[in-house]
Amino acid sequence: MTGFGLSSFIDKKSEIYIEIKGVNHKFLETTIKPNDLNNELEEYIRKLVSKKIVRGRVDIRIKTKTVSSTNYSIDSKLLKKFKKTLENGLKFKGDIHFRDIKDVPGIFKLEADKDVNNNLIKKVFNDAIKEFLTSRNIEGKKIKEVLLKKLKQIKSANTKIKKQNISNLKKRSKLYKAKALDLMENLDEGRLEQEIAILALKHDVNEEIDRIFFHLESLQKELNKKLCSGKKIDFILQELFREANTLSVKLDDPNLKNNAIDMKLFIEEMREQTQNVE
């Protein structure tokens, strides 16, 4: 499911910016940039993401700026060794100045210490993920409205098929019987009735209609849950599409067939939307 969260903190000593973006994905995949965070902080972020989010590709960008403190030091032992080397090798007896040692490796040291407050980064991240989850919830509500609308359309199409199916079966049986009697006047009528019933049952879609209503009811219950499962919705829609496909194959009446094809279209549109649902 897509989402976006942004949080920042600025004071005299540091600046922290955290941005979280989420896109659709079947599984949970988290990337953190930069990837040189200390282990404790990275583990905290990943655990919190896996606790709050079930699936999706989550990209986290962290930018920090801190006031660095610079420390200078001189290695006295190495300096003495350097001076003794000059005295022994070059017979140097004068004073040693800064310009003499500044380029000698190891004697003059400069260390910049960047103090990153992990607790502060955690706090900013918590604010960012809170905003991220809020944006996902807003999108989730919109998706739910779309799915419920499609569900009603499928129910309507299935109801039309159910109402017309009984009369359609009777018409088909009469048609088969009339054609058969016209061709075979001497055929046993009891046997003829059996054959007609078998032919008619090949086009009977009552079982598929009932299964579609069952799956629609299951889908309605799942969507009405406070925390519904995207994977379960996917599974129900797969079963729903299978029944609608069988229905469209069995039906030969053009109007009823169009209703079944519409149902397949609605289901496909719902399946696209459920890519966004956890």
Backbone as CSV, one residue per row, in Angstrom:
resi,resn,N_x,N_y,N_z,CA_x,CA_y,CA_z,C_x,C_y,C_z
1,MET,0.849,-1.190,0.000,0.000,0.000,0.000,0.887,1.244,0.000
2,THR,0.515,2.221,-0.761,1.317,3.444,-0.822,1.096,4.303,0.430
3,GLY,2.112,5.083,0.749,2.023,5.963,1.915,3.235,6.881,1.961
4,PHE,3.137,7.935,2.771,4.235,8.881,2.887,4.250,9.463,4.290
5,GLY,5.452,9.545,4.853,5.615,10.145,6.172,6.895,10.976,6.219
6,LEU,6.817,12.117,6.869,7.982,13.002,6.952,8.027,13.640,8.333
7,SER,9.218,13.656,8.923,9.391,14.302,10.229,10.804,14.877,10.311
8,SER,10.942,15.925,11.107,12.256,16.557,11.227,12.436,17.147,12.621
9,PHE,13.691,17.395,12.961,14.036,18.034,14.238,15.246,18.933,13.994
10,ILE,15.154,20.166,14.487,16.251,21.123,14.295,16.487,21.885,15.600
11,ASP,17.736,21.912,16.039,18.116,22.788,17.149,19.543,23.300,16.870
12,LYS,20.159,23.907,17.855,21.482,24.503,17.648,22.563,23.465,17.394
13,LYS,22.355,22.268,17.906,23.396,21.251,17.804,23.212,20.287,16.635
14,SER,21.962,20.052,16.218,21.749,19.021,15.193,20.497,19.267,14.354
15,GLU,20.486,18.633,13.196,19.332,18.631,12.298,19.083,17.177,11.868
16,ILE,17.833,16.757,11.962,17.470,15.386,11.574,16.243,15.442,10.668
17,TYR,16.342,14.787,9.513,15.217,14.696,8.579,14.999,13.215,8.251
18,ILE,13.765,12.766,8.398,13.448,11.367,8.074,12.229,11.332,7.164
19,GLU,12.377,10.639,6.045,11.304,10.518,5.047,11.017,9.032,4.824
20,ILE,9.734,8.671,4.849,9.332,7.278,4.631,8.346,7.232,3.457
21,LYS,8.661,6.404,2.468,7.769,6.206,1.326,7.431,4.732,1.212
22,GLY,6.174,4.448,0.874,5.739,3.060,0.721,5.031,2.858,-0.597
23,VAL,5.336,1.758,-1.272,4.653,1.394,-2.515,4.175,-0.051,-2.401
24,ASN,3.319,-0.465,-3.347,2.722,-1.791,-3.294,3.759,-2.888,-3.513
25,HIS,3.640,-3.942,-2.728,4.511,-5.107,-2.883,3.850,-6.270,-2.148
26,LYS,4.028,-7.492,-2.680,3.376,-8.646,-2.064,3.936,-8.955,-0.684
27,PHE,5.192,-8.630,-0.464,5.837,-8.928,0.808,6.437,-7.648,1.399
28,LEU,6.890,-7.738,2.634,7.508,-6.576,3.274,8.978,-6.495,2.870
29,GLU,9.359,-5.352,2.335,10.748,-5.123,1.930,11.143,-3.721,2.381
30,THR,12.123,-3.643,3.269,12.529,-2.368,3.865,13.944,-2.000,3.441
31,THR,14.102,-0.783,2.951,15.449,-0.274,2.631,15.689,0.997,3.444
32,ILE,16.905,1.123,3.955,17.274,2.279,4.780,18.495,2.944,4.160
33,LYS,18.398,4.236,3.932,19.516,5.011,3.397,19.762,6.227,4.285
34,PRO,21.004,6.517,4.651,22.200,5.738,4.299,22.236,4.411,5.049
35,ASN,23.017,3.461,4.536,23.061,2.127,5.142,24.220,1.958,6.121
36,ASP,24.767,3.081,6.615,25.890,3.000,7.551,25.467,3.346,8.975
37,LEU,24.163,3.154,9.275,23.701,3.393,10.646,24.300,2.346,11.573
38,ASN,24.421,2.698,12.836,24.920,1.695,13.768,23.871,0.586,13.932
39,ASN,24.330,-0.581,14.320,23.476,-1.778,14.344,22.255,-1.620,15.240
40,GLU,22.451,-0.989,16.387,21.348,-0.844,17.352,20.218,-0.002,16.766
41,LEU,20.589,1.082,16.079,19.587,1.974,15.504,18.884,1.316,14.316
42,GLU,19.644,0.635,13.465,19.032,-0.033,12.307,18.083,-1.142,12.753
43,GLU,18.471,-1.901,13.755,17.622,-2.978,14.264,16.322,-2.410,14.840
44,TYR,16.423,-1.286,15.550,15.228,-0.639,16.110,14.256,-0.248,15.000
45,ILE,14.785,0.367,13.932,13.941,0.822,12.820,13.277,-0.358,12.128
46,ARG,14.040,-1.395,11.826,13.491,-2.558,11.116,12.433,-3.280,11.953
47,LYS,12.666,-3.405,13.242,11.690,-4.064,14.119,10.381,-3.283,14.175
48,LEU,10.489,-1.966,14.256,9.294,-1.131,14.329,8.504,-1.204,13.019
49,VAL,9.211,-1.210,11.892,8.542,-1.309,10.585,7.807,-2.641,10.466
50,SER,8.467,-3.744,10.825,7.845,-5.069,10.711,6.675,-5.231,11.677
51,LYS,6.710,-4.479,12.773,5.614,-4.536,13.743,4.387,-3.776,13.236
52,LYS,4.602,-2.687,12.525,3.507,-1.816,12.087,2.992,-2.144,10.684
53,ILE,3.837,-2.762,9.847,3.494,-2.953,8.439,3.603,-4.427,8.070
54,VAL,2.605,-4.947,7.375,2.576,-6.363,7.001,3.245,-6.599,5.654
55,ARG,2.896,-5.771,4.654,3.529,-5.938,3.347,3.613,-4.602,2.617
56,GLY,4.563,-4.557,1.680,4.812,-3.323,0.947,6.309,-3.052,0.868
57,ARG,6.722,-2.247,-0.103,8.124,-1.842,-0.195,8.266,-0.488,0.510
58,VAL,9.034,-0.458,1.568,9.175,0.737,2.402,10.592,1.297,2.258
59,ASP,10.689,2.505,1.769,11.987,3.179,1.617,12.121,4.262,2.692
60,ILE,13.194,4.181,3.471,13.439,5.127,4.573,14.726,5.900,4.292
61,ARG,14.613,7.221,4.281,15.786,8.080,4.066,16.032,8.922,5.324
62,ILE,17.242,8.858,5.830,17.602,9.580,7.051,18.745,10.543,6.739
63,LYS,18.542,11.814,7.045,19.588,12.828,6.864,19.864,13.489,8.201
64,THR,21.122,13.524,8.591,21.486,14.149,9.868,22.633,15.139,9.672
65,LYS,22.555,16.237,10.405,23.641,17.226,10.443,23.886,17.559,11.907
66,THR,25.095,17.404,12.336,25.407,17.702,13.734,26.630,18.619,13.816
67,VAL,26.691,19.389,14.895,27.847,20.243,15.146,28.986,19.350,15.623
68,SER,30.076,19.347,14.882,31.189,18.458,15.225,32.195,19.188,16.110
69,SER,32.736,18.472,17.050,33.781,19.021,17.912,35.126,18.475,17.431
70,THR,36.093,19.373,17.254,37.399,18.982,16.721,38.435,18.965,17.843
71,ASN,39.171,17.870,17.946,40.203,17.706,18.962,41.581,17.588,18.295
72,TYR,42.579,18.275,18.887,43.948,18.242,18.364,44.847,17.607,19.416
73,SER,45.796,16.800,18.964,46.728,16.174,19.905,48.078,15.919,19.220
74,ILE,49.121,15.807,20.040,50.469,15.520,19.535,50.986,14.272,20.237
75,ASP,51.496,13.342,19.453,52.070,12.116,19.999,53.495,12.448,20.483
76,SER,53.629,12.640,21.791,54.915,13.079,22.360,56.033,12.058,22.129
77,LYS,55.723,10.784,22.264,56.740,9.750,22.074,57.262,9.751,20.643
78,LEU,56.312,9.867,19.697,56.697,9.876,18.294,57.472,11.143,17.945
79,LEU,57.099,12.257,18.603,57.812,13.521,18.384,59.262,13.416,18.857
80,LYS,59.465,12.834,20.040,60.819,12.653,20.577,61.649,11.752,19.666
81,LYS,60.985,10.710,19.162,61.672,9.779,18.264,62.076,10.487,16.973
82,PHE,61.143,11.348,16.475,61.400,12.111,15.254,62.599,13.063,15.464
83,LYS,62.603,13.745,16.623,63.681,14.690,16.944,65.022,13.971,17.073
84,LYS,64.999,12.809,17.713,66.238,12.035,17.897,66.778,11.557,16.552
85,THR,65.841,11.205,15.652,66.251,10.769,14.307,66.938,11.903,13.568
86,LEU,66.367,13.112,13.697,66.969,14.281,13.050,68.369,14.562,13.614
87,GLU,68.485,14.438,14.941,69.774,14.709,15.586,70.844,13.696,15.171
88,ASN,70.445,12.421,15.102,71.408,11.366,14.773,71.723,11.333,13.276
89,GLY,70.674,11.530,12.482,70.887,11.395,11.039,71.390,12.654,10.377
90,LEU,70.871,13.804,10.799,71.210,15.071,10.138,72.038,15.990,11.036
91,LYS,72.346,15.517,12.218,73.094,16.318,13.181,72.375,17.646,13.451
92,PHE,71.011,17.527,13.502,70.180,18.721,13.703,70.087,19.021,15.188
93,LYS,70.441,20.286,15.576,70.452,20.644,16.986,69.463,21.749,17.329
94,GLY,68.728,22.280,16.313,67.853,23.415,16.559,66.493,23.009,17.111
95,ASP,65.604,24.006,17.222,64.239,23.766,17.699,63.365,23.256,16.554
96,ILE,62.373,22.441,16.925,61.412,21.918,15.939,60.138,22.747,16.029
97,HIS,59.680,23.240,14.879,58.466,24.046,14.810,57.293,23.254,14.213
98,PHE,56.113,23.840,14.325,54.904,23.181,13.820,55.027,22.823,12.330
99,ARG,55.636,23.754,11.558,55.773,23.504,10.120,56.639,22.281,9.826
100,ASP,57.453,21.919,10.811,58.338,20.766,10.615,57.619,19.435,10.835
101,ILE,56.571,19.460,11.617,55.917,18.198,11.968,54.514,18.038,11.385
102,LYS,53.976,19.129,10.826,52.563,19.074,10.405,52.296,18.037,9.311
103,ASP,53.317,17.736,8.507,53.131,16.772,7.423,53.722,15.409,7.726
104,VAL,54.235,15.252,8.934,54.790,13.950,9.323,53.666,13.081,9.869
105,PRO,53.390,11.938,9.243,52.257,11.090,9.658,52.358,10.656,11.106
106,GLY,51.288,10.822,11.845,51.187,10.266,13.190,51.538,11.183,14.326
107,ILE,52.314,12.255,14.065,52.731,13.127,15.162,51.610,14.096,15.538
108,PHE,51.117,14.784,14.548,50.061,15.768,14.792,48.720,15.139,14.398
109,LYS,47.808,15.065,15.335,46.528,14.387,15.087,45.362,15.361,15.188
110,LEU,44.423,15.181,14.278,43.200,15.987,14.271,42.021,15.017,14.218
111,GLU,41.130,15.101,15.186,39.977,14.193,15.250,38.687,15.009,15.326
112,ALA,37.779,14.726,14.376,36.461,15.387,14.366,35.432,14.414,14.923
113,ASP,34.783,14.792,15.977,33.822,13.913,16.650,32.402,14.393,16.365
114,LYS,31.664,13.563,15.629,30.255,13.881,15.332,29.366,13.105,16.300
115,ASP,28.702,13.798,17.130,27.867,13.177,18.151,26.428,13.057,17.648
116,VAL,26.027,11.838,17.238,24.666,11.591,16.746,23.854,11.000,17.883
117,ASN,22.763,11.649,18.220,21.915,11.203,19.318,20.911,10.176,18.793
118,ASN,21.160,8.906,19.103,20.283,7.832,18.608,18.853,7.951,19.130
119,ASN,18.710,8.331,20.369,17.369,8.475,20.945,16.569,9.557,20.230
120,LEU,17.255,10.605,19.830,16.592,11.687,19.106,16.160,11.214,17.710
121,ILE,17.031,10.445,17.056,16.678,9.886,15.745,15.471,8.951,15.865
122,LYS,15.442,8.148,16.921,14.305,7.235,17.147,13.005,8.016,17.299
123,LYS,13.069,9.111,18.043,11.877,9.925,18.262,11.365,10.510,16.940
124,VAL,12.282,11.037,16.134,11.894,11.610,14.842,11.333,10.515,13.935
125,PHE,11.939,9.330,13.978,11.449,8.214,13.159,10.042,7.802,13.586
126,ASN,9.791,7.765,14.885,8.451,7.417,15.377,7.399,8.396,14.868
127,ASP,7.751,9.682,14.838,6.824,10.684,14.320,6.578,10.481,12.815
128,ALA,7.645,10.141,12.094,7.526,9.950,10.647,6.664,8.735,10.321
129,ILE,6.868,7.643,11.046,6.101,6.429,10.748,4.639,6.590,11.164
130,LYS,4.407,7.415,12.177,3.028,7.704,12.569,2.302,8.418,11.436
131,GLU,2.954,9.408,10.833,2.361,10.120,9.694,2.206,9.180,8.493
132,PHE,3.189,8.296,8.309,3.155,7.316,7.218,1.930,6.396,7.349
133,LEU,1.710,5.886,8.553,0.576,4.982,8.790,-0.760,5.701,8.629
134,THR,-0.799,6.976,9.021,-2.025,7.759,8.851,-2.372,7.899,7.376
135,SER,-1.375,8.171,6.542,-1.631,8.319,5.106,-2.080,6.996,4.493
136,ARG,-1.532,5.877,4.987,-1.950,4.556,4.486,-3.383,4.241,4.895
137,ASN,-3.750,4.653,6.109,-5.126,4.413,6.571,-6.134,5.185,5.730
138,ILE,-5.774,6.415,5.361,-6.657,7.220,4.515,-6.852,6.535,3.168
139,GLU,-5.740,6.045,2.598,-5.846,5.352,1.312,-6.651,4.058,1.463
140,GLY,-6.445,3.361,2.578,-7.167,2.112,2.823,-8.675,2.314,2.851
141,LYS,-9.113,3.413,3.436,-10.553,3.704,3.477,-11.106,3.942,2.076
142,LYS,-10.311,4.628,1.248,-10.744,4.868,-0.133,-10.852,3.555,-0.906
143,ILE,-9.873,2.680,-0.704,-9.883,1.384,-1.382,-11.083,0.559,-0.933
144,LYS,-11.375,0.620,0.355,-12.524,-0.132,0.881,-13.817,0.318,0.219
145,GLU,-13.975,1.630,0.041,-15.177,2.152,-0.629,-15.286,1.618,-2.056
146,VAL,-14.148,1.576,-2.758,-14.138,1.068,-4.135,-14.523,-0.409,-4.161
147,LEU,-13.956,-1.196,-3.246,-14.230,-2.627,-3.205,-15.691,-2.911,-2.876
148,LEU,-16.243,-2.167,-1.931,-17.650,-2.365,-1.567,-18.586,-2.012,-2.725
149,LYS,-18.210,-0.984,-3.482,-19.002,-0.599,-4.652,-18.992,-1.708,-5.698
150,LYS,-17.803,-2.256,-5.964,-17.687,-3.343,-6.927,-18.436,-4.583,-6.449
151,LEU,-18.367,-4.823,-5.142,-19.065,-5.967,-4.567,-20.566,-5.874,-4.824
152,LYS,-21.131,-4.677,-4.666,-22.565,-4.472,-4.935,-22.891,-4.727,-6.403
153,GLN,-21.988,-4.300,-7.288,-22.219,-4.494,-8.720,-22.205,-5.977,-9.084
154,ILE,-21.322,-6.723,-8.468,-21.266,-8.164,-8.720,-22.523,-8.842,-8.195
155,LYS,-22.939,-8.441,-6.997,-24.170,-9.001,-6.429,-25.358,-8.743,-7.345
156,SER,-25.438,-7.535,-7.863,-26.542,-7.163,-8.742,-26.547,-8.022,-10.008
157,ALA,-25.357,-8.191,-10.616,-25.268,-9.002,-11.832,-25.614,-10.455,-11.549
158,ASN,-25.135,-10.985,-10.410,-25.417,-12.379,-10.056,-26.903,-12.592,-9.758
159,THR,-27.541,-11.603,-9.140,-28.980,-11.688,-8.849,-29.793,-11.726,-10.142
160,LYS,-29.399,-10.910,-11.110,-30.093,-10.915,-12.409,-29.992,-12.284,-13.075
161,ILE,-28.807,-12.857,-13.027,-28.621,-14.187,-13.616,-29.473,-15.219,-12.900
162,LYS,-29.507,-15.147,-11.563,-30.286,-16.106,-10.772,-31.765,-16.031,-11.112
163,LYS,-32.283,-14.815,-11.228,-33.719,-14.642,-11.522,-34.085,-15.193,-12.895
164,GLN,-33.202,-14.964,-13.862,-33.516,-15.381,-15.233,-33.130,-16.830,-15.512
165,ASN,-32.315,-17.402,-14.659,-31.801,-18.744,-14.919,-32.900,-19.798,-14.922
166,ILE,-33.859,-19.735,-13.986,-34.922,-20.751,-13.892,-35.780,-20.749,-15.149
167,SER,-36.245,-19.574,-15.533,-37.074,-19.494,-16.736,-36.262,-19.862,-17.973
168,ASN,-34.959,-19.555,-17.949,-34.096,-19.887,-19.074,-33.953,-21.397,-19.236
169,LEU,-33.860,-22.114,-18.102,-33.780,-23.573,-18.136,-35.055,-24.193,-18.698
170,LYS,-36.193,-23.657,-18.296,-37.475,-24.169,-18.798,-37.589,-23.948,-20.308
171,LYS,-37.212,-22.779,-20.761,-37.258,-22.490,-22.196,-36.335,-23.429,-22.970
172,ARG,-35.156,-23.660,-22.407,-34.194,-24.525,-23.082,-34.710,-25.961,-23.163
173,SER,-35.341,-26.429,-22.071,-35.886,-27.788,-22.053,-36.985,-27.948,-23.107
174,LYS,-37.885,-26.983,-23.200,-38.956,-27.021,-24.205,-38.384,-27.000,-25.617
175,LEU,-37.359,-26.197,-25.815,-36.735,-26.083,-27.127,-36.086,-27.396,-27.551
176,TYR,-35.348,-28.023,-26.597,-34.703,-29.308,-26.881,-35.755,-30.374,-27.207
177,LYS,-36.808,-30.373,-26.393,-37.855,-31.388,-26.574,-38.556,-31.219,-27.917
178,ALA,-38.875,-29.995,-28.277,-39.559,-29.727,-29.552,-38.696,-30.161,-30.739
179,LYS,-37.395,-29.831,-30.676,-36.512,-30.215,-31.770,-36.370,-31.730,-31.871
180,ALA,-36.237,-32.384,-30.699,-36.070,-33.839,-30.695,-37.331,-34.536,-31.203
181,LEU,-38.495,-34.077,-30.774,-39.752,-34.681,-31.226,-39.972,-34.480,-32.711
182,ASP,-39.524,-33.349,-33.169,-39.675,-33.063,-34.593,-38.826,-34.014,-35.445
183,LEU,-37.660,-34.392,-34.912,-36.769,-35.273,-35.666,-37.040,-36.752,-35.432
184,MET,-37.493,-37.067,-34.241,-37.690,-38.483,-33.878,-39.079,-38.696,-33.300
185,GLU,-40.015,-38.894,-34.155,-41.404,-39.044,-33.697,-41.623,-40.343,-32.958
186,ASN,-40.827,-41.360,-33.278,-41.035,-42.680,-32.681,-40.157,-42.932,-31.442
187,LEU,-39.410,-41.949,-31.016,-38.529,-42.125,-29.849,-39.346,-42.202,-28.564
188,ASP,-38.918,-43.073,-27.632,-39.600,-43.220,-26.341,-39.560,-41.902,-25.579
189,GLU,-40.730,-41.411,-25.148,-40.816,-40.078,-24.527,-40.134,-40.043,-23.170
190,GLY,-40.161,-41.188,-22.422,-39.492,-41.214,-21.119,-37.995,-41.072,-21.263
191,ARG,-37.464,-41.781,-22.241,-36.013,-41.674,-22.507,-35.667,-40.261,-22.979
192,LEU,-36.574,-39.704,-23.783,-36.356,-38.360,-24.293,-36.269,-37.333,-23.165
193,GLU,-37.173,-37.504,-22.167,-37.173,-36.590,-21.022,-35.839,-36.659,-20.274
194,GLN,-35.298,-37.885,-20.151,-34.013,-38.046,-19.453,-32.879,-37.328,-20.189
195,GLU,-32.851,-37.530,-21.504,-31.806,-36.895,-22.305,-31.903,-35.367,-22.253
196,ILE,-33.163,-34.886,-22.286,-33.380,-33.436,-22.220,-32.889,-32.887,-20.878
197,ALA,-33.193,-33.635,-19.799,-32.777,-33.193,-18.463,-31.257,-33.124,-18.364
198,ILE,-30.579,-34.138,-18.979,-29.113,-34.157,-18.950,-28.547,-32.946,-19.700
199,LEU,-29.125,-32.665,-20.871,-28.671,-31.515,-21.658,-28.911,-30.201,-20.931
200,ALA,-30.082,-30.136,-20.296,-30.415,-28.896,-19.580,-29.494,-28.669,-18.389
201,LEU,-29.134,-29.769,-17.700,-28.277,-29.648,-16.519,-26.872,-29.178,-16.869
202,LYS,-26.450,-29.459,-18.103,-25.140,-28.991,-18.536,-25.061,-27.468,-18.501
203,HIS,-26.222,-26.842,-18.626,-26.272,-25.382,-18.615,-26.849,-24.825,-17.308
204,ASP,-27.065,-25.726,-16.339,-27.596,-25.260,-15.051,-26.484,-24.574,-14.267
205,VAL,-26.685,-23.348,-13.864,-25.644,-22.573,-13.175,-26.040,-22.233,-11.735
206,ASN,-27.046,-22.937,-11.208,-27.493,-22.645,-9.837,-26.362,-22.820,-8.821
207,GLU,-25.548,-23.857,-9.020,-24.454,-24.113,-8.073,-23.441,-22.981,-8.106
208,GLU,-23.092,-22.532,-9.301,-22.134,-21.428,-9.435,-22.695,-20.141,-8.830
209,ILE,-23.993,-19.899,-9.061,-24.644,-18.696,-8.508,-24.584,-18.711,-6.977
210,ASP,-24.900,-19.868,-6.398,-24.884,-19.987,-4.933,-23.473,-19.783,-4.376
211,ARG,-22.468,-20.330,-5.081,-21.087,-20.180,-4.618,-20.638,-18.723,-4.703
212,ILE,-21.065,-18.042,-5.749,-20.712,-16.625,-5.905,-21.301,-15.814,-4.750
213,PHE,-22.568,-16.076,-4.407,-23.173,-15.368,-3.274,-22.432,-15.676,-1.977
214,PHE,-21.997,-16.937,-1.828,-21.248,-17.329,-0.628,-19.937,-16.555,-0.533
215,HIS,-19.190,-16.504,-1.654,-17.910,-15.789,-1.662,-18.110,-14.284,-1.440
216,LEU,-19.181,-13.748,-1.991,-19.464,-12.319,-1.803,-19.767,-12.021,-0.332
217,GLU,-20.478,-12.939,0.298,-20.779,-12.760,1.730,-19.488,-12.829,2.557
218,SER,-18.595,-13.766,2.196,-17.306,-13.887,2.898,-16.479,-12.623,2.713
219,LEU,-16.506,-12.087,1.487,-15.755,-10.864,1.189,-16.310,-9.675,1.961
220,GLN,-17.638,-9.607,2.045,-18.292,-8.522,2.783,-17.877,-8.560,4.255
221,LYS,-17.868,-9.769,4.831,-17.484,-9.919,6.237,-16.041,-9.486,6.458
222,GLU,-15.148,-9.859,5.523,-13.730,-9.522,5.662,-13.521,-8.010,5.559
223,LEU,-14.232,-7.380,4.627,-14.085,-5.929,4.440,-14.638,-5.148,5.633
224,ASN,-15.603,-5.729,6.321,-16.219,-5.050,7.463,-15.417,-5.213,8.750
225,LYS,-14.366,-6.054,8.699,-13.540,-6.223,9.885,-12.713,-4.973,10.139
226,LYS,-12.386,-4.744,11.387,-11.579,-3.573,11.731,-10.184,-3.698,11.130
227,LEU,-9.634,-4.927,11.164,-8.331,-5.196,10.555,-8.503,-6.349,9.573
228,CYS,-8.748,-6.014,8.317,-8.941,-7.053,7.310,-7.598,-7.462,6.713
229,SER,-7.574,-8.650,6.090,-6.340,-9.206,5.532,-6.361,-9.129,4.015
230,GLY,-5.346,-8.453,3.460,-5.251,-8.350,2.005,-5.062,-9.711,1.352
231,LYS,-4.298,-10.598,1.996,-4.056,-11.922,1.440,-5.344,-12.744,1.393
232,LYS,-6.163,-12.628,2.427,-7.428,-13.362,2.442,-8.373,-12.823,1.375
233,ILE,-8.393,-11.495,1.200,-9.219,-10.887,0.150,-8.764,-11.382,-1.217
234,ASP,-7.449,-11.470,-1.428,-6.899,-12.004,-2.684,-7.434,-13.403,-2.952
235,PHE,-7.404,-14.243,-1.915,-7.839,-15.637,-2.069,-9.332,-15.708,-2.416
236,ILE,-10.148,-14.931,-1.708,-11.595,-14.946,-1.977,-11.875,-14.492,-3.407
237,LEU,-11.169,-13.463,-3.861,-11.375,-12.945,-5.222,-10.937,-13.953,-6.281
238,GLN,-9.913,-14.745,-5.988,-9.512,-15.809,-6.910,-10.628,-16.832,-7.069
239,GLU,-11.210,-17.236,-5.934,-12.313,-18.206,-5.975,-13.536,-17.607,-6.674
240,LEU,-13.769,-16.342,-6.419,-14.904,-15.638,-7.027,-14.737,-15.572,-8.548
241,PHE,-13.530,-15.278,-8.989,-13.263,-15.190,-10.431,-13.434,-16.560,-11.094
242,ARG,-13.015,-17.616,-10.409,-13.149,-18.968,-10.956,-14.617,-19.319,-11.194
243,GLU,-15.471,-18.999,-10.229,-16.903,-19.291,-10.375,-17.533,-18.426,-11.465
244,ALA,-17.137,-17.143,-11.523,-17.692,-16.247,-12.546,-17.261,-16.690,-13.941
245,ASN,-16.061,-17.206,-14.047,-15.568,-17.694,-15.335,-16.361,-18.919,-15.797
246,THR,-16.597,-19.860,-14.859,-17.410,-21.048,-15.171,-18.815,-20.629,-15.588
247,LEU,-19.346,-19.641,-14.896,-20.684,-19.119,-15.188,-20.750,-18.574,-16.619
248,SER,-19.749,-17.810,-16.997,-19.760,-17.203,-18.331,-19.638,-18.259,-19.436
249,VAL,-18.962,-19.368,-19.132,-18.815,-20.452,-20.114,-20.123,-21.218,-20.278
250,LYS,-20.804,-21.477,-19.176,-22.038,-22.272,-19.225,-23.220,-21.530,-19.842
251,LEU,-23.288,-20.224,-19.591,-24.443,-19.451,-20.060,-24.383,-19.256,-21.571
252,ASP,-25.543,-19.437,-22.227,-25.589,-19.201,-23.669,-26.528,-18.059,-24.041
253,ASP,-27.336,-17.625,-23.078,-28.196,-16.475,-23.328,-27.326,-15.206,-23.351
254,PRO,-27.387,-14.410,-24.421,-26.500,-13.237,-24.563,-26.566,-12.262,-23.390
255,ASN,-27.780,-11.957,-22.901,-27.923,-11.009,-21.791,-27.281,-11.545,-20.515
256,LEU,-27.549,-12.838,-20.240,-26.978,-13.436,-19.035,-25.455,-13.539,-19.154
257,LYS,-24.981,-13.879,-20.331,-23.533,-14.003,-20.557,-22.838,-12.660,-20.346
258,ASN,-23.491,-11.581,-20.816,-22.937,-10.234,-20.609,-22.837,-9.894,-19.128
259,ASN,-23.843,-10.319,-18.348,-23.809,-10.086,-16.899,-22.624,-10.817,-16.263
260,ALA,-22.408,-12.058,-16.727,-21.291,-12.841,-16.181,-19.945,-12.209,-16.551
261,ILE,-19.847,-11.714,-17.778,-18.608,-11.053,-18.212,-18.378,-9.767,-17.413
262,ASP,-19.470,-9.035,-17.135,-19.353,-7.832,-16.294,-18.825,-8.189,-14.911
263,MET,-19.326,-9.320,-14.382,-18.862,-9.758,-13.065,-17.360,-10.020,-13.075
264,LYS,-16.884,-10.689,-14.119,-15.444,-10.968,-14.236,-14.644,-9.668,-14.273
265,LEU,-15.171,-8.686,-14.992,-14.501,-7.385,-15.086,-14.436,-6.702,-13.721
266,PHE,-15.560,-6.716,-12.991,-15.597,-6.100,-11.656,-14.593,-6.787,-10.716
267,ILE,-14.531,-8.121,-10.808,-13.625,-8.883,-9.936,-12.170,-8.540,-10.240
268,GLU,-11.855,-8.432,-11.545,-10.487,-8.065,-11.939,-10.116,-6.682,-11.414
269,GLU,-11.063,-5.767,-11.469,-10.803,-4.413,-10.954,-10.566,-4.445,-9.446
270,MET,-11.313,-5.321,-8.756,-11.115,-5.462,-7.313,-9.746,-6.071,-7.016
271,ARG,-9.327,-7.033,-7.829,-8.039,-7.670,-7.601,-6.892,-6.661,-7.775
272,GLU,-7.065,-5.732,-8.698,-6.057,-4.677,-8.862,-5.972,-3.810,-7.619
273,GLN,-7.134,-3.509,-7.061,-7.154,-2.656,-5.862,-6.563,-3.360,-4.654
274,THR,-6.760,-4.682,-4.569,-6.267,-5.398,-3.378,-4.752,-5.515,-3.354
275,GLN,-4.080,-5.172,-4.467,-2.623,-5.093,-4.436,-2.170,-4.041,-3.433
276,ASN,-3.085,-3.108,-3.105,-2.761,-2.016,-2.186,-3.148,-2.294,-0.733
277,VAL,-3.711,-3.483,-0.491,-4.244,-3.778,0.845,-3.320,-4.736,1.570
278,GLU,-3.024,-4.418,2.821,-2.194,-5.322,3.615,-2.933,-6.609,3.923
